[in-house]
């Protein structure tokens, strides 16, 4: 007697750490792909066109999730996010003004270190300023929603104070601060208020 049928065979595409909605914390995961096979005597023999789909499986609770779950920041990423966003914000406003101004550069390095990136230095600042503006904006827009509005306002204010370190804001610096505020998901009113506070504190 010949026994045949079909079965789904799962392949692991990648592994990593994600925030598991079921466990409520960071867990290891496997990104898997299921494919239907024609089986003979319970042995998968011929792959079929119909796919079982791609998903993320938690190694702890075995829950399965849509791959979009990987967009949720892990706890470790959240801890690093303020410094990361601050790096992107200050580098953009600095290069839109006077990137060689020593006072502004020192202040930029100091505020990023205070935010948690202890190894940040002027070489890293130059590297950040060399990145594509559009790429940085896309990363900021993707990550900023994970932070509270107060934290995002604080990042914009730090960037504004760095832009003001070399004097009155130029048109280019004002446009960059407006773009950074948009990417941080702040309203125009919030951006205006934050920049105004930065001006008051710097005397400009």
Biotite code that builds the C-alpha atoms (Angstrom):
import biotite.structure as struc

atoms = struc.array([
    struc.Atom([0.000, 0.000, 0.000], chain_id="A", res_id=1, res_name="UNK", atom_name="CA", element="C"),
    struc.Atom([1.345, 3.412, -1.009], chain_id="A", res_id=2, res_name="UNK", atom_name="CA", element="C"),
    struc.Atom([0.736, 6.206, 1.482], chain_id="A", res_id=3, res_name="UNK", atom_name="CA", element="C"),
    struc.Atom([0.979, 9.725, 0.065], chain_id="A", res_id=4, res_name="UNK", atom_name="CA", element="C"),
    struc.Atom([-0.255, 13.207, 0.858], chain_id="A", res_id=5, res_name="UNK", atom_name="CA", element="C"),
    struc.Atom([1.277, 16.561, 1.691], chain_id="A", res_id=6, res_name="UNK", atom_name="CA", element="C"),
    struc.Atom([2.835, 18.220, 4.680], chain_id="A", res_id=7, res_name="UNK", atom_name="CA", element="C"),
    struc.Atom([4.305, 21.604, 5.625], chain_id="A", res_id=8, res_name="UNK", atom_name="CA", element="C"),
    struc.Atom([8.054, 21.716, 6.192], chain_id="A", res_id=9, res_name="UNK", atom_name="CA", element="C"),
    struc.Atom([9.451, 24.702, 8.087], chain_id="A", res_id=10, res_name="UNK", atom_name="CA", element="C"),
    struc.Atom([12.841, 26.263, 7.354], chain_id="A", res_id=11, res_name="UNK", atom_name="CA", element="C"),
    struc.Atom([14.648, 28.714, 9.664], chain_id="A", res_id=12, res_name="UNK", atom_name="CA", element="C"),
    struc.Atom([15.696, 31.813, 7.750], chain_id="A", res_id=13, res_name="UNK", atom_name="CA", element="C"),
    struc.Atom([17.326, 33.740, 10.592], chain_id="A", res_id=14, res_name="UNK", atom_name="CA", element="C"),
    struc.Atom([17.553, 34.059, 14.361], chain_id="A", res_id=15, res_name="UNK", atom_name="CA", element="C"),
    struc.Atom([17.691, 37.018, 16.712], chain_id="A", res_id=16, res_name="UNK", atom_name="CA", element="C"),
    struc.Atom([16.156, 38.797, 19.687], chain_id="A", res_id=17, res_name="UNK", atom_name="CA", element="C"),
    struc.Atom([12.758, 40.502, 19.604], chain_id="A", res_id=18, res_name="UNK", atom_name="CA", element="C"),
    struc.Atom([10.112, 41.831, 21.952], chain_id="A", res_id=19, res_name="UNK", atom_name="CA", element="C"),
    struc.Atom([7.617, 38.975, 22.322], chain_id="A", res_id=20, res_name="UNK", atom_name="CA", element="C"),
    struc.Atom([4.021, 40.249, 22.727], chain_id="A", res_id=21, res_name="UNK", atom_name="CA", element="C"),
    struc.Atom([3.039, 37.100, 24.618], chain_id="A", res_id=22, res_name="UNK", atom_name="CA", element="C"),
    struc.Atom([6.001, 36.944, 27.005], chain_id="A", res_id=23, res_name="UNK", atom_name="CA", element="C"),
    struc.Atom([6.057, 40.719, 27.430], chain_id="A", res_id=24, res_name="UNK", atom_name="CA", element="C"),
    struc.Atom([9.842, 40.969, 27.183], chain_id="A", res_id=25, res_name="UNK", atom_name="CA", element="C"),
    struc.Atom([12.891, 40.360, 25.005], chain_id="A", res_id=26, res_name="UNK", atom_name="CA", element="C"),
    struc.Atom([13.181, 36.786, 23.787], chain_id="A", res_id=27, res_name="UNK", atom_name="CA", element="C"),
    struc.Atom([15.118, 34.853, 21.166], chain_id="A", res_id=28, res_name="UNK", atom_name="CA", element="C"),
    struc.Atom([13.215, 34.134, 17.972], chain_id="A", res_id=29, res_name="UNK", atom_name="CA", element="C"),
    struc.Atom([13.433, 32.175, 14.770], chain_id="A", res_id=30, res_name="UNK", atom_name="CA", element="C"),
    struc.Atom([12.199, 33.678, 11.523], chain_id="A", res_id=31, res_name="UNK", atom_name="CA", element="C"),
    struc.Atom([10.683, 30.716, 9.704], chain_id="A", res_id=32, res_name="UNK", atom_name="CA", element="C"),
    struc.Atom([9.208, 29.878, 6.359], chain_id="A", res_id=33, res_name="UNK", atom_name="CA", element="C"),
    struc.Atom([6.745, 27.070, 5.723], chain_id="A", res_id=34, res_name="UNK", atom_name="CA", element="C"),
    struc.Atom([6.424, 25.262, 2.410], chain_id="A", res_id=35, res_name="UNK", atom_name="CA", element="C"),
    struc.Atom([4.090, 22.492, 1.374], chain_id="A", res_id=36, res_name="UNK", atom_name="CA", element="C"),
    struc.Atom([5.652, 19.271, 0.142], chain_id="A", res_id=37, res_name="UNK", atom_name="CA", element="C"),
    struc.Atom([4.160, 16.231, -1.538], chain_id="A", res_id=38, res_name="UNK", atom_name="CA", element="C"),
    struc.Atom([4.987, 13.371, 0.808], chain_id="A", res_id=39, res_name="UNK", atom_name="CA", element="C"),
    struc.Atom([5.439, 9.688, 0.158], chain_id="A", res_id=40, res_name="UNK", atom_name="CA", element="C"),
    struc.Atom([5.321, 7.344, 3.135], chain_id="A", res_id=41, res_name="UNK", atom_name="CA", element="C"),
    struc.Atom([5.263, 10.488, 5.323], chain_id="A", res_id=42, res_name="UNK", atom_name="CA", element="C"),
    struc.Atom([8.553, 11.689, 3.822], chain_id="A", res_id=43, res_name="UNK", atom_name="CA", element="C"),
    struc.Atom([8.472, 15.112, 2.082], chain_id="A", res_id=44, res_name="UNK", atom_name="CA", element="C"),
    struc.Atom([9.580, 14.535, -1.489], chain_id="A", res_id=45, res_name="UNK", atom_name="CA", element="C"),
    struc.Atom([8.404, 17.219, -3.917], chain_id="A", res_id=46, res_name="UNK", atom_name="CA", element="C"),
    struc.Atom([8.100, 20.923, -2.985], chain_id="A", res_id=47, res_name="UNK", atom_name="CA", element="C"),
    struc.Atom([4.809, 22.449, -4.100], chain_id="A", res_id=48, res_name="UNK", atom_name="CA", element="C"),
    struc.Atom([4.200, 25.999, -5.265], chain_id="A", res_id=49, res_name="UNK", atom_name="CA", element="C"),
    struc.Atom([1.756, 26.757, -2.470], chain_id="A", res_id=50, res_name="UNK", atom_name="CA", element="C"),
    struc.Atom([3.559, 28.325, 0.497], chain_id="A", res_id=51, res_name="UNK", atom_name="CA", element="C"),
    struc.Atom([2.806, 27.948, 4.174], chain_id="A", res_id=52, res_name="UNK", atom_name="CA", element="C"),
    struc.Atom([3.933, 31.572, 4.740], chain_id="A", res_id=53, res_name="UNK", atom_name="CA", element="C"),
    struc.Atom([6.664, 33.356, 6.671], chain_id="A", res_id=54, res_name="UNK", atom_name="CA", element="C"),
    struc.Atom([6.421, 34.104, 10.404], chain_id="A", res_id=55, res_name="UNK", atom_name="CA", element="C"),
    struc.Atom([8.378, 34.792, 13.585], chain_id="A", res_id=56, res_name="UNK", atom_name="CA", element="C"),
    struc.Atom([8.351, 32.142, 16.316], chain_id="A", res_id=57, res_name="UNK", atom_name="CA", element="C"),
    struc.Atom([9.310, 32.839, 19.926], chain_id="A", res_id=58, res_name="UNK", atom_name="CA", element="C"),
    struc.Atom([11.758, 30.261, 21.285], chain_id="A", res_id=59, res_name="UNK", atom_name="CA", element="C"),
    struc.Atom([10.215, 30.574, 24.767], chain_id="A", res_id=60, res_name="UNK", atom_name="CA", element="C"),
    struc.Atom([6.435, 30.531, 24.398], chain_id="A", res_id=61, res_name="UNK", atom_name="CA", element="C"),
    struc.Atom([6.432, 29.116, 20.825], chain_id="A", res_id=62, res_name="UNK", atom_name="CA", element="C"),
    struc.Atom([3.965, 31.812, 19.780], chain_id="A", res_id=63, res_name="UNK", atom_name="CA", element="C"),
    struc.Atom([3.886, 32.722, 16.108], chain_id="A", res_id=64, res_name="UNK", atom_name="CA", element="C"),
    struc.Atom([3.681, 36.290, 14.873], chain_id="A", res_id=65, res_name="UNK", atom_name="CA", element="C"),
    struc.Atom([3.597, 38.254, 11.665], chain_id="A", res_id=66, res_name="UNK", atom_name="CA", element="C"),
    struc.Atom([7.078, 39.449, 10.649], chain_id="A", res_id=67, res_name="UNK", atom_name="CA", element="C"),
    struc.Atom([5.973, 43.023, 11.388], chain_id="A", res_id=68, res_name="UNK", atom_name="CA", element="C"),
    struc.Atom([6.543, 42.227, 15.083], chain_id="A", res_id=69, res_name="UNK", atom_name="CA", element="C"),
    struc.Atom([10.277, 42.673, 14.444], chain_id="A", res_id=70, res_name="UNK", atom_name="CA", element="C"),
    struc.Atom([9.649, 46.412, 14.003], chain_id="A", res_id=71, res_name="UNK", atom_name="CA", element="C"),
    struc.Atom([8.845, 46.715, 17.719], chain_id="A", res_id=72, res_name="UNK", atom_name="CA", element="C"),
    struc.Atom([11.991, 47.900, 19.569], chain_id="A", res_id=73, res_name="UNK", atom_name="CA", element="C"),
    struc.Atom([13.525, 45.545, 22.114], chain_id="A", res_id=74, res_name="UNK", atom_name="CA", element="C"),
    struc.Atom([14.222, 46.718, 25.652], chain_id="A", res_id=75, res_name="UNK", atom_name="CA", element="C"),
    struc.Atom([17.903, 47.051, 24.800], chain_id="A", res_id=76, res_name="UNK", atom_name="CA", element="C"),
    struc.Atom([17.109, 49.126, 21.723], chain_id="A", res_id=77, res_name="UNK", atom_name="CA", element="C"),
    struc.Atom([14.800, 51.380, 23.723], chain_id="A", res_id=78, res_name="UNK", atom_name="CA", element="C"),
    struc.Atom([17.591, 52.036, 26.220], chain_id="A", res_id=79, res_name="UNK", atom_name="CA", element="C"),
    struc.Atom([19.904, 53.096, 23.376], chain_id="A", res_id=80, res_name="UNK", atom_name="CA", element="C"),
    struc.Atom([17.292, 55.040, 21.416], chain_id="A", res_id=81, res_name="UNK", atom_name="CA", element="C"),
    struc.Atom([17.599, 58.483, 23.075], chain_id="A", res_id=82, res_name="UNK", atom_name="CA", element="C"),
    struc.Atom([21.348, 58.582, 22.393], chain_id="A", res_id=83, res_name="UNK", atom_name="CA", element="C"),
    struc.Atom([20.853, 57.248, 18.872], chain_id="A", res_id=84, res_name="UNK", atom_name="CA", element="C"),
    struc.Atom([18.206, 59.847, 17.999], chain_id="A", res_id=85, res_name="UNK", atom_name="CA", element="C"),
    struc.Atom([20.254, 62.581, 19.624], chain_id="A", res_id=86, res_name="UNK", atom_name="CA", element="C"),
    struc.Atom([23.269, 61.598, 17.510], chain_id="A", res_id=87, res_name="UNK", atom_name="CA", element="C"),
    struc.Atom([21.243, 61.897, 14.342], chain_id="A", res_id=88, res_name="UNK", atom_name="CA", element="C"),
    struc.Atom([19.591, 65.177, 15.345], chain_id="A", res_id=89, res_name="UNK", atom_name="CA", element="C"),
    struc.Atom([22.732, 67.027, 16.440], chain_id="A", res_id=90, res_name="UNK", atom_name="CA", element="C"),
    struc.Atom([24.791, 65.868, 13.463], chain_id="A", res_id=91, res_name="UNK", atom_name="CA", element="C"),
    struc.Atom([22.176, 67.132, 11.032], chain_id="A", res_id=92, res_name="UNK", atom_name="CA", element="C"),
    struc.Atom([21.856, 70.596, 12.563], chain_id="A", res_id=93, res_name="UNK", atom_name="CA", element="C"),
    struc.Atom([25.628, 70.891, 12.978], chain_id="A", res_id=94, res_name="UNK", atom_name="CA", element="C"),
    struc.Atom([26.364, 70.209, 9.336], chain_id="A", res_id=95, res_name="UNK", atom_name="CA", element="C"),
    struc.Atom([23.618, 72.619, 8.254], chain_id="A", res_id=96, res_name="UNK", atom_name="CA", element="C"),
    struc.Atom([25.482, 75.421, 10.081], chain_id="A", res_id=97, res_name="UNK", atom_name="CA", element="C"),
    struc.Atom([29.208, 75.569, 10.807], chain_id="A", res_id=98, res_name="UNK", atom_name="CA", element="C"),
    struc.Atom([30.432, 71.959, 11.177], chain_id="A", res_id=99, res_name="UNK", atom_name="CA", element="C"),
    struc.Atom([33.924, 73.152, 12.125], chain_id="A", res_id=100, res_name="UNK", atom_name="CA", element="C"),
    struc.Atom([32.801, 75.338, 15.053], chain_id="A", res_id=101, res_name="UNK", atom_name="CA", element="C"),
    struc.Atom([34.681, 73.906, 18.033], chain_id="A", res_id=102, res_name="UNK", atom_name="CA", element="C"),
    struc.Atom([32.191, 75.041, 20.672], chain_id="A", res_id=103, res_name="UNK", atom_name="CA", element="C"),
    struc.Atom([29.295, 73.428, 18.834], chain_id="A", res_id=104, res_name="UNK", atom_name="CA", element="C"),
    struc.Atom([31.263, 70.231, 18.199], chain_id="A", res_id=105, res_name="UNK", atom_name="CA", element="C"),
    struc.Atom([32.300, 69.884, 21.849], chain_id="A", res_id=106, res_name="UNK", atom_name="CA", element="C"),
    struc.Atom([28.733, 70.468, 22.990], chain_id="A", res_id=107, res_name="UNK", atom_name="CA", element="C"),
    struc.Atom([27.427, 67.872, 20.511], chain_id="A", res_id=108, res_name="UNK", atom_name="CA", element="C"),
    struc.Atom([29.857, 65.223, 21.780], chain_id="A", res_id=109, res_name="UNK", atom_name="CA", element="C"),
    struc.Atom([29.057, 66.056, 25.412], chain_id="A", res_id=110, res_name="UNK", atom_name="CA", element="C"),
    struc.Atom([25.266, 65.806, 25.108], chain_id="A", res_id=111, res_name="UNK", atom_name="CA", element="C"),
    struc.Atom([25.460, 62.475, 23.247], chain_id="A", res_id=112, res_name="UNK", atom_name="CA", element="C"),
    struc.Atom([27.761, 61.061, 25.929], chain_id="A", res_id=113, res_name="UNK", atom_name="CA", element="C"),
    struc.Atom([25.401, 62.280, 28.643], chain_id="A", res_id=114, res_name="UNK", atom_name="CA", element="C"),
    struc.Atom([22.546, 60.496, 26.856], chain_id="A", res_id=115, res_name="UNK", atom_name="CA", element="C"),
    struc.Atom([24.315, 57.163, 27.313], chain_id="A", res_id=116, res_name="UNK", atom_name="CA", element="C"),
    struc.Atom([26.806, 56.775, 24.450], chain_id="A", res_id=117, res_name="UNK", atom_name="CA", element="C"),
    struc.Atom([29.973, 57.031, 26.532], chain_id="A", res_id=118, res_name="UNK", atom_name="CA", element="C"),
    struc.Atom([32.309, 56.227, 23.641], chain_id="A", res_id=119, res_name="UNK", atom_name="CA", element="C"),
    struc.Atom([31.062, 58.988, 21.370], chain_id="A", res_id=120, res_name="UNK", atom_name="CA", element="C"),
    struc.Atom([33.775, 61.326, 20.093], chain_id="A", res_id=121, res_name="UNK", atom_name="CA", element="C"),
    struc.Atom([34.475, 63.823, 17.302], chain_id="A", res_id=122, res_name="UNK", atom_name="CA", element="C"),
    struc.Atom([35.429, 61.064, 14.867], chain_id="A", res_id=123, res_name="UNK", atom_name="CA", element="C"),
    struc.Atom([32.010, 59.467, 15.407], chain_id="A", res_id=124, res_name="UNK", atom_name="CA", element="C"),
    struc.Atom([30.422, 62.901, 14.979], chain_id="A", res_id=125, res_name="UNK", atom_name="CA", element="C"),
    struc.Atom([32.173, 63.325, 11.623], chain_id="A", res_id=126, res_name="UNK", atom_name="CA", element="C"),
    struc.Atom([30.936, 59.884, 10.614], chain_id="A", res_id=127, res_name="UNK", atom_name="CA", element="C"),
    struc.Atom([27.368, 60.824, 11.525], chain_id="A", res_id=128, res_name="UNK", atom_name="CA", element="C"),
    struc.Atom([27.612, 64.046, 9.530], chain_id="A", res_id=129, res_name="UNK", atom_name="CA", element="C"),
    struc.Atom([28.792, 62.071, 6.521], chain_id="A", res_id=130, res_name="UNK", atom_name="CA", element="C"),
    struc.Atom([25.640, 59.951, 6.359], chain_id="A", res_id=131, res_name="UNK", atom_name="CA", element="C"),
    struc.Atom([22.890, 60.544, 3.831], chain_id="A", res_id=132, res_name="UNK", atom_name="CA", element="C"),
    struc.Atom([20.401, 63.121, 5.117], chain_id="A", res_id=133, res_name="UNK", atom_name="CA", element="C"),
    struc.Atom([17.458, 61.164, 3.661], chain_id="A", res_id=134, res_name="UNK", atom_name="CA", element="C"),
    struc.Atom([18.637, 57.935, 5.299], chain_id="A", res_id=135, res_name="UNK", atom_name="CA", element="C"),
    struc.Atom([18.987, 59.619, 8.682], chain_id="A", res_id=136, res_name="UNK", atom_name="CA", element="C"),
    struc.Atom([15.529, 61.189, 8.385], chain_id="A", res_id=137, res_name="UNK", atom_name="CA", element="C"),
    struc.Atom([13.973, 57.805, 7.566], chain_id="A", res_id=138, res_name="UNK", atom_name="CA", element="C"),
    struc.Atom([15.631, 56.175, 10.612], chain_id="A", res_id=139, res_name="UNK", atom_name="CA", element="C"),
    struc.Atom([14.546, 58.986, 12.917], chain_id="A", res_id=140, res_name="UNK", atom_name="CA", element="C"),
    struc.Atom([10.960, 58.807, 11.714], chain_id="A", res_id=141, res_name="UNK", atom_name="CA", element="C"),
    struc.Atom([10.878, 55.028, 12.265], chain_id="A", res_id=142, res_name="UNK", atom_name="CA", element="C"),
    struc.Atom([12.348, 55.125, 15.776], chain_id="A", res_id=143, res_name="UNK", atom_name="CA", element="C"),
    struc.Atom([10.970, 58.307, 17.327], chain_id="A", res_id=144, res_name="UNK", atom_name="CA", element="C"),
    struc.Atom([7.444, 57.042, 18.058], chain_id="A", res_id=145, res_name="UNK", atom_name="CA", element="C"),
    struc.Atom([8.886, 54.740, 20.736], chain_id="A", res_id=146, res_name="UNK", atom_name="CA", element="C"),
    struc.Atom([9.823, 57.747, 22.905], chain_id="A", res_id=147, res_name="UNK", atom_name="CA", element="C"),
    struc.Atom([7.545, 59.963, 24.994], chain_id="A", res_id=148, res_name="UNK", atom_name="CA", element="C"),
    struc.Atom([6.842, 63.470, 23.614], chain_id="A", res_id=149, res_name="UNK", atom_name="CA", element="C"),
    struc.Atom([8.895, 65.019, 26.415], chain_id="A", res_id=150, res_name="UNK", atom_name="CA", element="C"),
    struc.Atom([11.941, 62.972, 25.400], chain_id="A", res_id=151, res_name="UNK", atom_name="CA", element="C"),
    struc.Atom([11.538, 63.973, 21.762], chain_id="A", res_id=152, res_name="UNK", atom_name="CA", element="C"),
    struc.Atom([11.228, 67.637, 22.725], chain_id="A", res_id=153, res_name="UNK", atom_name="CA", element="C"),
    struc.Atom([14.395, 67.316, 24.807], chain_id="A", res_id=154, res_name="UNK", atom_name="CA", element="C"),
    struc.Atom([16.278, 65.925, 21.802], chain_id="A", res_id=155, res_name="UNK", atom_name="CA", element="C"),
    struc.Atom([15.121, 68.790, 19.585], chain_id="A", res_id=156, res_name="UNK", atom_name="CA", element="C"),
    struc.Atom([16.065, 71.365, 22.217], chain_id="A", res_id=157, res_name="UNK", atom_name="CA", element="C"),
    struc.Atom([19.570, 69.911, 22.539], chain_id="A", res_id=158, res_name="UNK", atom_name="CA", element="C"),
    struc.Atom([19.929, 70.069, 18.755], chain_id="A", res_id=159, res_name="UNK", atom_name="CA", element="C"),
    struc.Atom([18.685, 73.678, 18.698], chain_id="A", res_id=160, res_name="UNK", atom_name="CA", element="C"),
    struc.Atom([21.138, 74.737, 21.418], chain_id="A", res_id=161, res_name="UNK", atom_name="CA", element="C"),
    struc.Atom([24.004, 73.197, 19.431], chain_id="A", res_id=162, res_name="UNK", atom_name="CA", element="C"),
    struc.Atom([22.857, 75.059, 16.309], chain_id="A", res_id=163, res_name="UNK", atom_name="CA", element="C"),
    struc.Atom([22.830, 78.280, 18.342], chain_id="A", res_id=164, res_name="UNK", atom_name="CA", element="C"),
    struc.Atom([26.346, 77.735, 19.701], chain_id="A", res_id=165, res_name="UNK", atom_name="CA", element="C"),
    struc.Atom([27.850, 79.595, 16.743], chain_id="A", res_id=166, res_name="UNK", atom_name="CA", element="C"),
    struc.Atom([25.342, 82.476, 16.850], chain_id="A", res_id=167, res_name="UNK", atom_name="CA", element="C"),
    struc.Atom([21.902, 83.274, 15.450], chain_id="A", res_id=168, res_name="UNK", atom_name="CA", element="C"),
    struc.Atom([20.169, 80.481, 13.553], chain_id="A", res_id=169, res_name="UNK", atom_name="CA", element="C"),
    struc.Atom([20.669, 80.567, 9.797], chain_id="A", res_id=170, res_name="UNK", atom_name="CA", element="C"),
    struc.Atom([17.856, 79.795, 7.373], chain_id="A", res_id=171, res_name="UNK", atom_name="CA", element="C"),
    struc.Atom([19.438, 76.400, 6.732], chain_id="A", res_id=172, res_name="UNK", atom_name="CA", element="C"),
    struc.Atom([19.608, 75.617, 10.456], chain_id="A", res_id=173, res_name="UNK", atom_name="CA", element="C"),
    struc.Atom([15.982, 76.645, 10.971], chain_id="A", res_id=174, res_name="UNK", atom_name="CA", element="C"),
    struc.Atom([14.889, 74.417, 8.087], chain_id="A", res_id=175, res_name="UNK", atom_name="CA", element="C"),
    struc.Atom([16.888, 71.510, 9.484], chain_id="A", res_id=176, res_name="UNK", atom_name="CA", element="C"),
    struc.Atom([15.413, 71.951, 12.963], chain_id="A", res_id=177, res_name="UNK", atom_name="CA", element="C"),
    struc.Atom([11.926, 71.975, 11.433], chain_id="A", res_id=178, res_name="UNK", atom_name="CA", element="C"),
    struc.Atom([12.740, 68.749, 9.554], chain_id="A", res_id=179, res_name="UNK", atom_name="CA", element="C"),
    struc.Atom([14.160, 67.127, 12.710], chain_id="A", res_id=180, res_name="UNK", atom_name="CA", element="C"),
    struc.Atom([11.010, 68.146, 14.616], chain_id="A", res_id=181, res_name="UNK", atom_name="CA", element="C"),
    struc.Atom([8.840, 66.559, 11.933], chain_id="A", res_id=182, res_name="UNK", atom_name="CA", element="C"),
    struc.Atom([10.865, 63.353, 12.053], chain_id="A", res_id=183, res_name="UNK", atom_name="CA", element="C"),
    struc.Atom([10.511, 63.324, 15.840], chain_id="A", res_id=184, res_name="UNK", atom_name="CA", element="C"),
    struc.Atom([6.735, 63.498, 15.315], chain_id="A", res_id=185, res_name="UNK", atom_name="CA", element="C"),
    struc.Atom([6.418, 66.909, 16.964], chain_id="A", res_id=186, res_name="UNK", atom_name="CA", element="C"),
    struc.Atom([3.824, 69.431, 15.836], chain_id="A", res_id=187, res_name="UNK", atom_name="CA", element="C"),
    struc.Atom([4.803, 72.793, 14.363], chain_id="A", res_id=188, res_name="UNK", atom_name="CA", element="C"),
    struc.Atom([3.663, 74.460, 17.593], chain_id="A", res_id=189, res_name="UNK", atom_name="CA", element="C"),
    struc.Atom([5.883, 72.147, 19.640], chain_id="A", res_id=190, res_name="UNK", atom_name="CA", element="C"),
    struc.Atom([8.868, 72.803, 17.379], chain_id="A", res_id=191, res_name="UNK", atom_name="CA", element="C"),
    struc.Atom([8.374, 76.576, 17.585], chain_id="A", res_id=192, res_name="UNK", atom_name="CA", element="C"),
    struc.Atom([8.103, 76.419, 21.378], chain_id="A", res_id=193, res_name="UNK", atom_name="CA", element="C"),
    struc.Atom([11.168, 74.235, 21.825], chain_id="A", res_id=194, res_name="UNK", atom_name="CA", element="C"),
    struc.Atom([13.336, 76.363, 19.525], chain_id="A", res_id=195, res_name="UNK", atom_name="CA", element="C"),
    struc.Atom([12.111, 79.508, 21.317], chain_id="A", res_id=196, res_name="UNK", atom_name="CA", element="C"),
    struc.Atom([13.195, 78.046, 24.677], chain_id="A", res_id=197, res_name="UNK", atom_name="CA", element="C"),
    struc.Atom([16.598, 77.197, 23.208], chain_id="A", res_id=198, res_name="UNK", atom_name="CA", element="C"),
    struc.Atom([16.977, 80.758, 21.952], chain_id="A", res_id=199, res_name="UNK", atom_name="CA", element="C"),
    struc.Atom([16.126, 82.157, 25.381], chain_id="A", res_id=200, res_name="UNK", atom_name="CA", element="C"),
    struc.Atom([18.630, 79.934, 27.162], chain_id="A", res_id=201, res_name="UNK", atom_name="CA", element="C"),
    struc.Atom([21.399, 80.811, 24.699], chain_id="A", res_id=202, res_name="UNK", atom_name="CA", element="C"),
    struc.Atom([20.661, 84.553, 24.609], chain_id="A", res_id=203, res_name="UNK", atom_name="CA", element="C"),
    struc.Atom([19.820, 84.568, 20.897], chain_id="A", res_id=204, res_name="UNK", atom_name="CA", element="C"),
])
